Amino acid sequence: MNDQSASLKRPLIVGIGGTTRAGSSCERLVAAVLAAAAELGADTRLFDGAALAALPHYAPDHPGRTPGQLALVDAVRQADGMVIGSPSYHGGVSGLVKNAVDLLDDLRMDARTYLDGRAVGLVVVAAGWQAGGVTLTGLRGTIHALRGWPTPLGISVNNMAQKPFDADGMLVDADILTQVKAQAVQLMRFARPAA
Ligand SMILES: Cc1cc2nc3c(=O)[nH]c(=O)nc-3n(C[C@H](O)[C@H](O)[C@H](O)COP(=O)(O)O)c2cc1C
């Protein structure tokens, strides 16, 4: 591939996030960041709450992998950037999301180890102000451990005080929409520095 065709390649942004709940707000927000990135020229793939719930518990002593586990690891391996969204459960990342993140240990022997060189947008939804900040900080620490680059803008939503979505699931809160678009811009700048 020459330099020109390399610069024309559409970045792949992979999203992980959601809960098992229908209408999961953190899943919708991850999807919204992916949609904003797609508008900026990205290809995207979302591993939603249902996909995460189908993953077995990560077990370091069991090297066998299900098709779902292989699909997630392979997508992240190809990714030029990521979005990870979690609810705050008891002041931290949910087990469902952390289970998927732990599976990324399968990238440790890659030439591009773990999330090396990739920006990661983070989205947290809580039912209060305090847990959102704490969970976002914890998630940032996890991404640093995986050598990823959390975007400067992390998104923390308090769904008791804010109403991000209308009855049809459309993101209607103008402030949150601004943050979603800003995070997508930061992801794309990192994934495609010339953009
Ligand atoms: C098991 C559990 C623990 C929770 N713990 C907290 C918490 O510590 N602080 C908080 O603000 N909200 C807490 N919540 C509320 C969720 O963070 C909030 O409802 C979030 O929107 C759920 O995400 P979802 O809409 O994607 O399902 C908890 C919810 C559950 C089910």
PDBQT file of the ligand as one rigid body, heavy atoms in Angstrom, charges set to zero:
ROOT
HETATM    1  C1  LIG A 201     -26.346  -3.413  40.427  1.00  0.00    +0.000 C 
HETATM    2  C2  LIG A 201     -26.432  -1.931  40.217  1.00  0.00    +0.000 A 
HETATM    3  C3  LIG A 201     -25.571  -1.099  40.901  1.00  0.00    +0.000 A 
HETATM    4  C4  LIG A 201     -25.629   0.281  40.713  1.00  0.00    +0.000 A 
HETATM    5  N1  LIG A 201     -24.772   1.085  41.419  1.00  0.00    +0.000 NA
HETATM    6  C5  LIG A 201     -24.833   2.420  41.235  1.00  0.00    +0.000 A 
HETATM    7  C6  LIG A 201     -23.962   3.286  41.969  1.00  0.00    +0.000 A 
HETATM    8  O1  LIG A 201     -23.148   2.864  42.778  1.00  0.00    +0.000 OA
HETATM    9  N2  LIG A 201     -24.075   4.617  41.781  1.00  0.00    +0.000 N 
HETATM   10  C7  LIG A 201     -24.971   5.155  40.878  1.00  0.00    +0.000 A 
HETATM   11  O2  LIG A 201     -25.012   6.371  40.718  1.00  0.00    +0.000 OA
HETATM   12  N3  LIG A 201     -25.778   4.349  40.148  1.00  0.00    +0.000 NA
HETATM   13  C8  LIG A 201     -25.739   3.002  40.310  1.00  0.00    +0.000 A 
HETATM   14  N4  LIG A 201     -26.575   2.200  39.588  1.00  0.00    +0.000 N 
HETATM   15  C9  LIG A 201     -27.436   2.792  38.538  1.00  0.00    +0.000 C 
HETATM   16  C10 LIG A 201     -26.857   2.590  37.141  1.00  0.00    +0.000 C 
HETATM   17  O3  LIG A 201     -25.533   3.041  37.056  1.00  0.00    +0.000 OA
HETATM   18  C11 LIG A 201     -27.687   3.360  36.123  1.00  0.00    +0.000 C 
HETATM   19  O4  LIG A 201     -29.057   2.987  36.227  1.00  0.00    +0.000 OA
HETATM   20  C12 LIG A 201     -27.224   3.157  34.687  1.00  0.00    +0.000 C 
HETATM   21  O5  LIG A 201     -27.929   4.015  33.855  1.00  0.00    +0.000 OA
HETATM   22  C13 LIG A 201     -27.496   1.792  34.151  1.00  0.00    +0.000 C 
HETATM   23  O6  LIG A 201     -26.994   1.706  32.808  1.00  0.00    +0.000 OA
HETATM   24  P1  LIG A 201     -27.907   1.281  31.574  1.00  0.00    +0.000 P 
HETATM   25  O7  LIG A 201     -28.953   2.361  31.397  1.00  0.00    +0.000 OA
HETATM   26  O8  LIG A 201     -26.945   1.224  30.413  1.00  0.00    +0.000 OA
HETATM   27  O9  LIG A 201     -28.542  -0.052  31.914  1.00  0.00    +0.000 OA
HETATM   28  C14 LIG A 201     -26.554   0.818  39.790  1.00  0.00    +0.000 A 
HETATM   29  C15 LIG A 201     -27.432  -0.036  39.094  1.00  0.00    +0.000 A 
HETATM   30  C16 LIG A 201     -27.378  -1.397  39.316  1.00  0.00    +0.000 A 
HETATM   31  C17 LIG A 201     -28.328  -2.302  38.560  1.00  0.00    +0.000 C 
ENDROOT
TORSDOF 0
